[in-house]
């Protein structure tokens, strides 16, 4: 029988992301991406980075967050756009467009934390 390798950093990253996103812990995995799967953006990214910095070190502020998620809060004009998207969804066949951001998976976040410096996914 193979021993299961403990992944304390990954487990902690998943727990922090679950807390800050409201996504249930069991729905998150190493392959979950911050933008595409978890849906964290805007001020929530800042809060997430602060939580990572508090626990793992200030180097998280050096990561290229802007490549992986929206850093600014949506404007008030987003609401009419979302209503339009909802009303036209049956015609278009999907509710949301694919993300324009690169995937930043929780497993990669854990690996970067363990290495202590950013490296490309």
C-alpha positions as CSV (number, residue, x, y, z in Angstrom):
1,X,0.0,0.0,0.0
2,X,1.4,3.4,-1.0
3,X,1.7,6.0,1.7
4,X,-0.2,9.2,1.0
5,X,2.2,12.2,0.9
6,X,1.0,14.9,3.2
7,X,0.4,18.3,1.6
8,X,0.1,20.7,4.5
9,X,0.8,23.8,2.3
10,X,-1.8,22.9,-0.3
11,X,-4.3,22.0,2.4
12,X,-3.7,25.4,4.1
13,X,-4.0,27.3,0.8
14,X,-7.3,25.5,0.0
15,X,-8.6,26.3,3.5
16,X,-7.7,30.0,3.2
17,X,-9.2,30.3,-0.3
18,X,-12.4,28.5,0.9
19,X,-12.7,31.0,3.8
20,X,-12.2,34.1,1.6
21,X,-14.3,32.9,-1.3
22,X,-17.2,31.2,0.4
23,X,-16.7,28.2,-1.8
24,X,-17.1,24.9,0.2
25,X,-13.8,23.3,1.1
26,X,-14.7,20.0,-0.5
27,X,-15.4,21.7,-3.9
28,X,-11.7,23.0,-4.1
29,X,-8.7,21.1,-5.2
30,X,-5.1,21.6,-6.4
31,X,-6.6,22.1,-9.9
32,X,-9.1,24.9,-8.9
33,X,-8.2,28.2,-10.5
34,X,-8.6,31.5,-8.7
35,X,-10.6,33.3,-11.4
36,X,-12.2,30.5,-13.5
37,X,-13.2,28.1,-10.7
38,X,-13.3,30.1,-7.5
39,X,-14.4,33.5,-8.9
40,X,-12.2,35.7,-6.7
41,X,-11.6,39.2,-8.0
42,X,-11.3,42.9,-7.0
43,X,-10.9,43.6,-3.3
44,X,-11.3,39.9,-2.5
45,X,-7.9,39.3,-4.2
46,X,-6.3,41.9,-2.0
47,X,-7.8,40.2,1.1
48,X,-6.7,36.8,-0.1
49,X,-3.1,38.1,-0.8
50,X,-3.1,39.7,2.7
51,X,-4.1,36.3,4.3
52,X,-1.4,34.5,2.3
53,X,1.2,37.2,3.3
54,X,0.3,37.0,6.9
55,X,0.7,33.2,6.9
56,X,3.4,32.6,4.3
57,X,5.4,35.8,3.9
58,X,5.4,39.1,2.1
59,X,6.7,37.7,-1.2
60,X,3.1,37.0,-2.3
61,X,2.8,40.7,-3.1
62,X,5.4,40.2,-5.8
63,X,3.3,37.7,-7.8
64,X,1.7,38.9,-11.1
65,X,-1.8,38.8,-9.8
66,X,-3.0,41.0,-12.7
67,X,-2.4,38.1,-15.1
68,X,-4.7,35.8,-13.3
69,X,-7.7,37.8,-12.1
70,X,-9.5,41.2,-12.2
71,X,-7.9,43.5,-9.6
72,X,-10.4,46.3,-9.8
73,X,-14.0,46.3,-8.6
74,X,-16.7,46.2,-11.2
75,X,-18.5,49.4,-12.0
76,X,-22.2,50.1,-11.4
77,X,-22.7,49.7,-15.1
78,X,-22.1,46.0,-14.8
79,X,-25.6,45.3,-13.4
80,X,-27.4,46.3,-16.7
81,X,-24.9,44.3,-18.6
82,X,-25.5,41.2,-16.4
83,X,-29.3,41.6,-16.9
84,X,-28.7,41.7,-20.7
85,X,-26.5,38.6,-20.5
86,X,-29.2,36.8,-18.5
87,X,-32.0,37.7,-21.0
88,X,-30.0,36.7,-24.1
89,X,-28.5,33.6,-22.6
90,X,-31.0,31.2,-24.3
91,X,-30.0,32.6,-27.7
92,X,-26.3,32.6,-27.0
93,X,-26.2,29.3,-25.2
94,X,-24.0,30.3,-22.3
95,X,-24.3,32.6,-19.4
96,X,-20.8,33.9,-19.1
97,X,-17.9,34.3,-21.5
98,X,-14.7,32.5,-20.9
99,X,-12.2,34.2,-18.7
100,X,-9.6,36.5,-20.3
101,X,-7.2,35.6,-17.5
102,X,-4.6,32.9,-17.3
103,X,-5.3,30.0,-14.8
104,X,-3.6,30.3,-11.4
105,X,-4.3,27.0,-9.7
106,X,-4.2,26.4,-6.0
107,X,-1.6,23.7,-6.4
108,X,0.7,26.2,-8.1
109,X,0.1,28.7,-5.3
110,X,1.1,26.1,-2.8
111,X,4.2,25.2,-4.9
112,X,5.3,28.9,-5.1
113,X,4.8,29.3,-1.4
114,X,7.0,26.2,-0.7
115,X,9.7,27.4,-3.0
116,X,9.6,30.9,-1.5
117,X,9.6,32.7,-4.9
118,X,7.4,33.1,-7.9
119,X,7.9,30.8,-10.9
120,X,5.7,30.4,-13.9
121,X,2.8,27.9,-13.9
